[in-house]
Amino acid sequence: MLHTRETELDSNAETAPALLMTWYEDANYGGDSASIYGDYGPCDSAGYRLQLYAYQWSDDLSSASGTWACDRARFHSSIDGSARAFNLPVPYLGDHLNDAVSFIEVWNDPGIA
């Protein structure tokens, strides 16, 4: 059977890692960055839980962007465990969360246009 390139890409789309977020070292999306991928497709309402210690970013995160599917995130403080949710992108996490995030929950919020 003859396959076109488009068909081959479509058949692999479900197994390819999906971009969830991009993390930035500095406010306003500056400094070093890291693109974070999920193995189970793009965000849905259940989303993903991301441990920053595993990525060695818990002391470096200041701003973040999402994707069309990952448009909401809750950032948890490594200082006191408190959390704050943002629509993505967020240019600055605020003084309390800046360089002090232990984990992030990121998901798709159908209420965000």
N, CA, C and O atoms as a GROMACS GRO file, in nm:
protein
  452
    1MET      N    1   0.084  -0.118   0.000
    1MET     CA    2   0.000   0.000   0.000
    1MET      C    3   0.089   0.124   0.000
    1MET      O    4   0.186   0.131   0.074
    2LEU      N    5   0.055   0.220  -0.081
    2LEU     CA    6   0.131   0.344  -0.093
    2LEU      C    7   0.080   0.445   0.008
    2LEU      O    8  -0.040   0.471   0.016
    3HIS      N    9   0.172   0.504   0.086
    3HIS     CA   10   0.135   0.604   0.186
    3HIS      C   11   0.194   0.739   0.147
    3HIS      O   12   0.309   0.746   0.103
    4THR      N   13   0.117   0.842   0.162
    4THR     CA   14   0.171   0.976   0.143
    4THR      C   15   0.237   1.020   0.272
    4THR      O   16   0.212   0.963   0.378
    5ARG      N   17   0.319   1.120   0.264
    5ARG     CA   18   0.384   1.175   0.384
    5ARG      C   19   0.280   1.222   0.485
    5ARG      O   20   0.297   1.202   0.605
    6GLU      N   21   0.174   1.284   0.438
    6GLU     CA   22   0.068   1.334   0.526
    6GLU      C   23   0.005   1.218   0.604
    6GLU      O   24  -0.020   1.232   0.724
    7THR      N   25  -0.021   1.107   0.539
    7THR     CA   26  -0.080   0.990   0.605
    7THR      C   27   0.016   0.935   0.710
    7THR      O   28  -0.026   0.898   0.820
    8GLU      N   29   0.144   0.929   0.676
    8GLU     CA   30   0.242   0.878   0.771
    8GLU      C   31   0.250   0.967   0.895
    8GLU      O   32   0.257   0.916   1.006
    9LEU      N   33   0.248   1.097   0.877
    9LEU     CA   34   0.251   1.188   0.991
    9LEU      C   35   0.126   1.173   1.076
    9LEU      O   36   0.135   1.171   1.199
   10ASP      N   37   0.010   1.162   1.013
   10ASP     CA   38  -0.114   1.146   1.087
   10ASP      C   39  -0.115   1.018   1.168
   10ASP      O   40  -0.165   1.016   1.280
   11SER      N   41  -0.061   0.910   1.114
   11SER     CA   42  -0.063   0.782   1.185
   11SER      C   43   0.028   0.785   1.307
   11SER      O   44   0.008   0.707   1.400
   12ASN      N   45   0.128   0.872   1.308
   12ASN     CA   46   0.218   0.882   1.422
   12ASN      C   47   0.178   0.991   1.520
   12ASN      O   48   0.240   1.003   1.626
   13ALA      N   49   0.078   1.069   1.490
   13ALA     CA   50   0.044   1.185   1.572
   13ALA      C   51   0.005   1.147   1.714
   13ALA      O   52   0.038   1.220   1.807
   14GLU      N   53  -0.063   1.035   1.732
   14GLU     CA   54  -0.108   0.997   1.865
   14GLU      C   55   0.006   0.950   1.955
   14GLU      O   56  -0.005   0.958   2.077
   15THR      N   57   0.114   0.902   1.898
   15THR     CA   58   0.224   0.851   1.978
   15THR      C   59   0.336   0.954   1.998
   15THR      O   60   0.424   0.933   2.082
   16ALA      N   61   0.334   1.060   1.924
   16ALA     CA   62   0.439   1.161   1.937
   16ALA      C   63   0.417   1.243   2.064
   16ALA      O   64   0.304   1.276   2.098
   17PRO      N   65   0.525   1.275   2.136
   17PRO     CA   66   0.511   1.361   2.254
   17PRO      C   67   0.450   1.496   2.216
   17PRO      O   68   0.476   1.550   2.108
   18ALA      N   69   0.368   1.549   2.305
   18ALA     CA   70   0.299   1.677   2.280
   18ALA      C   71   0.361   1.786   2.365
   18ALA      O   72   0.386   1.767   2.484
   19LEU      N   73   0.386   1.902   2.305
   19LEU     CA   74   0.437   2.016   2.380
   19LEU      C   75   0.329   2.063   2.477
   19LEU      O   76   0.215   2.089   2.438
   20LEU      N   77   0.366   2.073   2.605
   20LEU     CA   78   0.273   2.116   2.710
   20LEU      C   79   0.298   2.262   2.748
   20LEU      O   80   0.205   2.343   2.752
   21MET      N   81   0.423   2.293   2.776
   21MET     CA   82   0.459   2.426   2.827
   21MET      C   83   0.602   2.458   2.786
   21MET      O   84   0.680   2.371   2.747
   22THR      N   85   0.634   2.586   2.795
   22THR     CA   86   0.772   2.631   2.788
   22THR      C   87   0.798   2.712   2.914
   22THR      O   88   0.723   2.804   2.947
   23TRP      N   89   0.905   2.676   2.984
   23TRP     CA   90   0.943   2.745   3.107
   23TRP      C   91   1.057   2.842   3.077
   23TRP      O   92   1.142   2.816   2.992
   24TYR      N   93   1.057   2.955   3.150
   24TYR     CA   94   1.158   3.058   3.129
   24TYR      C   95   1.224   3.096   3.261
   24TYR      O   96   1.159   3.104   3.365
   25GLU      N   97   1.353   3.117   3.253
   25GLU     CA   98   1.433   3.151   3.370
   25GLU      C   99   1.400   3.290   3.423
   25GLU      O  100   1.403   3.312   3.544
   26ASP      N  101   1.370   3.383   3.335
   26ASP     CA  102   1.346   3.521   3.374
   26ASP      C  103   1.203   3.564   3.343
   26ASP      O  104   1.132   3.497   3.267
   27ALA      N  105   1.161   3.673   3.403
   27ALA     CA  106   1.029   3.730   3.375
   27ALA      C  107   1.021   3.770   3.228
   27ALA      O  108   1.122   3.789   3.161
   28ASN      N  109   0.898   3.783   3.180
   28ASN     CA  110   0.872   3.824   3.042
   28ASN      C  111   0.937   3.733   2.939
   28ASN      O  112   0.981   3.776   2.833
   29TYR      N  113   0.944   3.603   2.974
   29TYR     CA  114   0.988   3.498   2.882
   29TYR      C  115   1.133   3.513   2.840
   29TYR      O  116   1.170   3.483   2.726
   30GLY      N  117   1.217   3.560   2.933
   30GLY     CA  118   1.358   3.581   2.903
   30GLY      C  119   1.447   3.474   2.963
   30GLY      O  120   1.400   3.387   3.037
   31GLY      N  121   1.574   3.482   2.931
   31GLY     CA  122   1.674   3.390   2.984
   31GLY      C  123   1.663   3.252   2.922
   31GLY      O  124   1.604   3.234   2.816
   32ASP      N  125   1.723   3.154   2.990
   32ASP     CA  126   1.716   3.016   2.943
   32ASP      C  127   1.572   2.969   2.942
   32ASP      O  128   1.488   3.019   3.017
   33SER      N  129   1.544   2.872   2.857
   33SER     CA  130   1.409   2.816   2.850
   33SER      C  131   1.415   2.665   2.834
   33SER      O  132   1.518   2.610   2.792
   34ALA      N  133   1.306   2.600   2.867
   34ALA     CA  134   1.294   2.455   2.849
   34ALA      C  135   1.155   2.425   2.797
   34ALA      O  136   1.055   2.472   2.852
   35SER      N  137   1.148   2.346   2.691
   35SER     CA  138   1.021   2.300   2.637
   35SER      C  139   0.986   2.168   2.704
   35SER      O  140   1.066   2.075   2.704
   36ILE      N  141   0.865   2.160   2.761
   36ILE     CA  142   0.822   2.043   2.837
   36ILE      C  143   0.717   1.968   2.757
   36ILE      O  144   0.617   2.026   2.714
   37TYR      N  145   0.741   1.839   2.736
   37TYR     CA  146   0.653   1.754   2.655
   37TYR      C  147   0.584   1.649   2.742
   37TYR      O  148   0.637   1.607   2.844
   38GLY      N  149   0.466   1.608   2.699
   38GLY     CA  150   0.392   1.501   2.764
   38GLY      C  151   0.383   1.381   2.673
   38GLY      O  152   0.370   1.395   2.552
   39ASP      N  153   0.388   1.262   2.731
   39ASP     CA  154   0.386   1.138   2.653
   39ASP      C  155   0.245   1.091   2.620
   39ASP      O  156   0.230   0.995   2.544
   40TYR      N  157   0.143   1.154   2.674
   40TYR     CA  158   0.006   1.104   2.657
   40TYR      C  159  -0.082   1.201   2.581
   40TYR      O  160  -0.202   1.209   2.606
   41GLY      N  161  -0.023   1.276   2.489
   41GLY     CA  162  -0.101   1.368   2.407
   41GLY      C  163  -0.113   1.504   2.471
   41GLY      O  164  -0.061   1.528   2.580
   42PRO      N  165  -0.184   1.595   2.402
   42PRO     CA  166  -0.199   1.731   2.453
   42PRO      C  167  -0.286   1.734   2.579
   42PRO      O  168  -0.351   1.635   2.612
   43CYS      N  169  -0.287   1.845   2.647
   43CYS     CA  170  -0.366   1.860   2.769
   43CYS      C  171  -0.514   1.841   2.742
   43CYS      O  172  -0.566   1.879   2.637
   44ASP      N  173  -0.580   1.781   2.839
   44ASP     CA  174  -0.726   1.777   2.843
   44ASP      C  175  -0.766   1.833   2.978
   44ASP      O  176  -0.683   1.897   3.045
   45SER      N  177  -0.888   1.812   3.021
   45SER     CA  178  -0.931   1.870   3.149
   45SER      C  179  -0.859   1.807   3.268
   45SER      O  180  -0.850   1.869   3.374
   46ALA      N  181  -0.808   1.684   3.254
   46ALA     CA  182  -0.732   1.620   3.361
   46ALA      C  183  -0.588   1.672   3.365
   46ALA      O  184  -0.531   1.689   3.472
   47GLY      N  185  -0.531   1.698   3.249
   47GLY     CA  186  -0.400   1.759   3.239
   47GLY      C  187  -0.284   1.673   3.286
   47GLY      O  188  -0.292   1.550   3.288
   48TYR      N  189  -0.178   1.740   3.325
   48TYR     CA  190  -0.053   1.678   3.369
   48TYR      C  191  -0.009   1.741   3.500
   48TYR      O  192  -0.041   1.856   3.530
   49ARG      N  193   0.065   1.664   3.578
   49ARG     CA  194   0.132   1.713   3.699
   49ARG      C  195   0.281   1.702   3.673
   49ARG      O  196   0.332   1.594   3.646
   50LEU      N  197   0.351   1.814   3.682
   50LEU     CA  198   0.493   1.820   3.648
   50LEU      C  199   0.576   1.854   3.771
   50LEU      O  200   0.558   1.961   3.830
   51GLN      N  201   0.666   1.766   3.811
   51GLN     CA  202   0.756   1.789   3.923
   51GLN      C  203   0.879   1.865   3.874
   51GLN      O  204   0.954   1.814   3.791
   52LEU      N  205   0.900   1.984   3.924
   52LEU     CA  206   1.012   2.064   3.876
   52LEU      C  207   1.147   2.011   3.922
   52LEU      O  208   1.248   2.036   3.855
   53TYR      N  209   1.152   1.939   4.034
   53TYR     CA  210   1.279   1.883   4.079
   53TYR      C  211   1.334   1.786   3.975
   53TYR      O  212   1.456   1.779   3.954
   54ALA      N  213   1.246   1.712   3.910
   54ALA     CA  214   1.289   1.617   3.807
   54ALA      C  215   1.354   1.688   3.689
   54ALA      O  216   1.440   1.631   3.622
   55TYR      N  217   1.314   1.810   3.663
   55TYR     CA  218   1.369   1.888   3.552
   55TYR      C  219   1.479   1.985   3.598
   55TYR      O  220   1.538   2.054   3.515
   56GLN      N  221   1.506   1.990   3.728
   56GLN     CA  222   1.605   2.081   3.787
   56GLN      C  223   1.571   2.228   3.758
   56GLN      O  224   1.659   2.308   3.726
   57TRP      N  225   1.441   2.261   3.768
   57TRP     CA  226   1.395   2.397   3.743
   57TRP      C  227   1.328   2.460   3.865
   57TRP      O  228   1.279   2.573   3.854
   58SER      N  229   1.324   2.395   3.978
   58SER     CA  230   1.247   2.446   4.092
   58SER      C  231   1.299   2.580   4.144
   58SER      O  232   1.223   2.658   4.201
   59ASP      N  233   1.427   2.608   4.125
   59ASP     CA  234   1.485   2.734   4.172
   59ASP      C  235   1.509   2.834   4.059
   59ASP      O  236   1.580   2.933   4.078
   60ASP      N  237   1.452   2.809   3.941
   60ASP     CA  238   1.483   2.893   3.826
   60ASP      C  239   1.362   2.949   3.752
   60ASP      O  240   1.378   3.037   3.668
   61LEU      N  241   1.243   2.902   3.778
   61LEU     CA  242   1.125   2.938   3.698
   61LEU      C  243   1.068   3.074   3.736
   61LEU      O  244   1.038   3.099   3.853
   62SER      N  245   1.053   3.161   3.635
   62SER     CA  246   0.996   3.295   3.658
   62SER      C  247   0.876   3.326   3.571
   62SER      O  248   0.789   3.404   3.611
   63SER      N  249   0.869   3.266   3.451
   63SER     CA  250   0.755   3.287   3.361
   63SER      C  251   0.733   3.160   3.280
   63SER      O  252   0.820   3.073   3.274
   64ALA      N  253   0.614   3.149   3.220
   64ALA     CA  254   0.580   3.027   3.147
   64ALA      C  255   0.478   3.056   3.038
   64ALA      O  256   0.395   3.146   3.050
   65SER      N  257   0.485   2.977   2.934
   65SER     CA  258   0.383   2.982   2.829
   65SER      C  259   0.326   2.842   2.810
   65SER      O  260   0.391   2.743   2.842
   66GLY      N  261   0.205   2.837   2.756
   66GLY     CA  262   0.141   2.710   2.730
   66GLY      C  263   0.120   2.691   2.581
   66GLY      O  264   0.194   2.746   2.499
   67THR      N  265   0.021   2.613   2.547
   67THR     CA  266  -0.016   2.587   2.408
   67THR      C  267  -0.165   2.608   2.394
   67THR      O  268  -0.233   2.643   2.490
   68TRP      N  269  -0.216   2.586   2.274
   68TRP     CA  270  -0.361   2.598   2.253
   68TRP      C  271  -0.436   2.500   2.342
   68TRP      O  272  -0.549   2.527   2.383
   69ALA      N  273  -0.375   2.386   2.374
   69ALA     CA  274  -0.442   2.285   2.456
   69ALA      C  275  -0.409   2.297   2.604
   69ALA      O  276  -0.489   2.257   2.688
   70CYS      N  277  -0.295   2.350   2.637
   70CYS     CA  278  -0.252   2.366   2.776
   70CYS      C  279  -0.257   2.515   2.809
   70CYS      O  280  -0.157   2.586   2.795
   71ASP      N  281  -0.374   2.561   2.851
   71ASP     CA  282  -0.394   2.706   2.865
   71ASP      C  283  -0.416   2.753   3.008
   71ASP      O  284  -0.442   2.871   3.031
   72ARG      N  285  -0.406   2.662   3.105
   72ARG     CA  286  -0.425   2.698   3.246
   72ARG      C  287  -0.327   2.615   3.328
   72ARG      O  288  -0.304   2.498   3.299
   73ALA      N  289  -0.269   2.678   3.432
   73ALA     CA  290  -0.173   2.606   3.516
   73ALA      C  291  -0.181   2.656   3.659
   73ALA      O  292  -0.206   2.773   3.685
   74ARG      N  293  -0.159   2.562   3.752
   74ARG     CA  294  -0.150   2.594   3.895
   74ARG      C  295  -0.006   2.567   3.938
   74ARG      O  296   0.044   2.455   3.925
   75PHE      N  297   0.059   2.670   3.990
   75PHE     CA  298   0.197   2.663   4.034
   75PHE      C  299   0.200   2.650   4.185
   75PHE      O  300   0.138   2.730   4.256
   76HIS      N  301   0.271   2.550   4.237
   76HIS     CA  302   0.278   2.523   4.381
   76HIS      C  303   0.413   2.569   4.436
   76HIS      O  304   0.518   2.537   4.380
   77SER      N  305   0.408   2.642   4.544
   77SER     CA  306   0.527   2.699   4.606
   77SER      C  307   0.611   2.592   4.675
   77SER      O  308   0.558   2.506   4.745
   78SER      N  309   0.742   2.599   4.655
   78SER     CA  310   0.833   2.510   4.727
   78SER      C  311   0.865   2.566   4.866
   78SER      O  312   0.930   2.499   4.946
   79ILE      N  313   0.819   2.687   4.895
   79ILE     CA  314   0.844   2.750   5.025
   79ILE      C  315   0.742   2.706   5.128
   79ILE      O  316   0.778   2.661   5.237
   80ASP      N  317   0.612   2.718   5.094
   80ASP     CA  318   0.508   2.687   5.193
   80ASP      C  319   0.395   2.600   5.140
   80ASP      O  320   0.297   2.577   5.211
   81GLY      N  321   0.406   2.551   5.018
   81GLY     CA  322   0.303   2.463   4.962
   81GLY      C  323   0.180   2.533   4.907
   81GLY      O  324   0.092   2.468   4.852
   82SER      N  325   0.173   2.664   4.921
   82SER     CA  326   0.059   2.737   4.866
   82SER      C  327   0.062   2.727   4.714
   82SER      O  328   0.163   2.691   4.655
   83ALA      N  329  -0.050   2.760   4.651
   83ALA     CA  330  -0.059   2.749   4.505
   83ALA      C  331  -0.136   2.867   4.448
   83ALA      O  332  -0.220   2.928   4.515
   84ARG      N  333  -0.106   2.897   4.322
   84ARG     CA  334  -0.178   3.002   4.251
   84ARG      C  335  -0.197   2.958   4.106
   84ARG      O  336  -0.104   2.908   4.042
   85ALA      N  337  -0.319   2.975   4.056
   85ALA     CA  338  -0.350   2.937   3.918
   85ALA      C  339  -0.345   3.059   3.826
   85ALA      O  340  -0.381   3.170   3.866
   86PHE      N  341  -0.300   3.036   3.705
   86PHE     CA  342  -0.288   3.141   3.603
   86PHE      C  343  -0.341   3.090   3.470
   86PHE      O  344  -0.332   2.970   3.441
   87ASN      N  345  -0.396   3.180   3.390
   87ASN     CA  346  -0.415   3.151   3.249
   87ASN      C  347  -0.278   3.164   3.184
   87ASN      O  348  -0.199   3.251   3.222
   88LEU      N  349  -0.248   3.079   3.089
   88LEU     CA  350  -0.119   3.085   3.020
   88LEU      C  351  -0.132   3.160   2.888
   88LEU      O  352  -0.234   3.147   2.820
   89PRO      N  353  -0.032   3.236   2.852
   89PRO     CA  354   0.099   3.252   2.915
   89PRO      C  355   0.093   3.345   3.036
   89PRO      O  356   0.001   3.426   3.049
   90VAL      N  357   0.193   3.332   3.124
   90VAL     CA  358   0.206   3.420   3.240
   90VAL      C  359   0.347   3.481   3.238
   90VAL      O  360   0.446   3.408   3.250
   91PRO      N  361   0.357   3.614   3.224
   91PRO     CA  362   0.488   3.678   3.209
   91PRO      C  363   0.571   3.684   3.338
   91PRO      O  364   0.693   3.701   3.333
   92TYR      N  365   0.504   3.671   3.454
   92TYR     CA  366   0.577   3.672   3.581
   92TYR      C  367   0.492   3.600   3.685
   92TYR      O  368   0.374   3.630   3.700
   93LEU      N  369   0.552   3.506   3.756
   93LEU     CA  370   0.479   3.426   3.854
   93LEU      C  371   0.452   3.501   3.984
   93LEU      O  372   0.376   3.453   4.067
   94GLY      N  373   0.514   3.615   4.002
   94GLY     CA  374   0.497   3.691   4.126
   94GLY      C  375   0.613   3.666   4.220
   94GLY      O  376   0.685   3.567   4.207
   95ASP      N  377   0.629   3.756   4.315
   95ASP     CA  378   0.743   3.748   4.407
   95ASP      C  379   0.746   3.618   4.488
   95ASP      O  380   0.853   3.564   4.512
   96HIS      N  381   0.629   3.568   4.529
   96HIS     CA  382   0.624   3.449   4.614
   96HIS      C  383   0.664   3.322   4.539
   96HIS      O  384   0.729   3.235   4.596
   97LEU      N  385   0.625   3.310   4.413
   97LEU     CA  386   0.654   3.190   4.335
   97LEU      C  387   0.781   3.200   4.251
   97LEU      O  388   0.833   3.098   4.204
   98ASN      N  389   0.832   3.319   4.231
   98ASN     CA  390   0.951   3.336   4.148
   98ASN      C  391   1.067   3.253   4.203
   98ASN      O  392   1.106   3.269   4.318
   99ASP      N  393   1.121   3.166   4.120
   99ASP     CA  394   1.232   3.078   4.158
   99ASP      C  395   1.200   2.991   4.279
   99ASP      O  396   1.290   2.954   4.354
  100ALA      N  397   1.073   2.957   4.298
  100ALA     CA  398   1.033   2.878   4.414
  100ALA      C  399   0.909   2.794   4.384
  100ALA      O  400   0.809   2.802   4.455
  101VAL      N  401   0.915   2.713   4.277
  101VAL     CA  402   0.801   2.629   4.238
  101VAL      C  403   0.841   2.482   4.253
  101VAL      O  404   0.943   2.440   4.199
  102SER      N  405   0.760   2.405   4.326
  102SER     CA  406   0.790   2.263   4.342
  102SER      C  407   0.724   2.178   4.235
  102SER      O  408   0.786   2.086   4.182
  103PHE      N  409   0.597   2.207   4.202
  103PHE     CA  410   0.532   2.134   4.093
  103PHE      C  411   0.424   2.219   4.030
  103PHE      O  412   0.377   2.318   4.087
  104ILE      N  413   0.385   2.177   3.910
  104ILE     CA  414   0.285   2.249   3.831
  104ILE      C  415   0.180   2.150   3.785
  104ILE      O  416   0.211   2.039   3.742
  105GLU      N  417   0.054   2.191   3.795
  105GLU     CA  418  -0.055   2.119   3.731
  105GLU      C  419  -0.095   2.202   3.610
  105GLU      O  420  -0.126   2.320   3.624
  106VAL      N  421  -0.096   2.143   3.492
  106VAL     CA  422  -0.131   2.215   3.370
  106VAL      C  423  -0.242   2.138   3.299
  106VAL      O  424  -0.237   2.015   3.290
  107TRP      N  425  -0.342   2.211   3.249
  107TRP     CA  426  -0.457   2.146   3.187
  107TRP      C  427  -0.523   2.236   3.085
  107TRP      O  428  -0.486   2.352   3.067
  108ASN      N  429  -0.621   2.180   3.018
  108ASN     CA  430  -0.702   2.255   2.923
  108ASN      C  431  -0.828   2.300   2.993
  108ASN      O  432  -0.902   2.218   3.048
  109ASP      N  433  -0.854   2.430   2.990
  109ASP     CA  434  -0.975   2.487   3.049
  109ASP      C  435  -1.067   2.528   2.935
  109ASP      O  436  -1.040   2.628   2.868
  110PRO      N  437  -1.174   2.453   2.911
  110PRO     CA  438  -1.262   2.486   2.799
  110PRO      C  439  -1.330   2.621   2.813
  110PRO      O  440  -1.385   2.672   2.715
  111GLY      N  441  -1.328   2.681   2.931
  111GLY     CA  442  -1.388   2.811   2.952
  111GLY      C  443  -1.303   2.927   2.904
  111GLY      O  444  -1.350   3.041   2.898
  112ILE      N  445  -1.176   2.900   2.871
  112ILE     CA  446  -1.086   3.005   2.823
  112ILE      C  447  -1.096   3.010   2.672
  112ILE      O  448  -1.075   2.910   2.603
  113ALA      N  449  -1.129   3.127   2.622
  113ALA     CA  450  -1.143   3.141   2.475
  113ALA      C  451  -1.011   3.172   2.411
  113ALA      O  452  -1.004   3.186   2.289
   0.00000   0.00000   0.00000
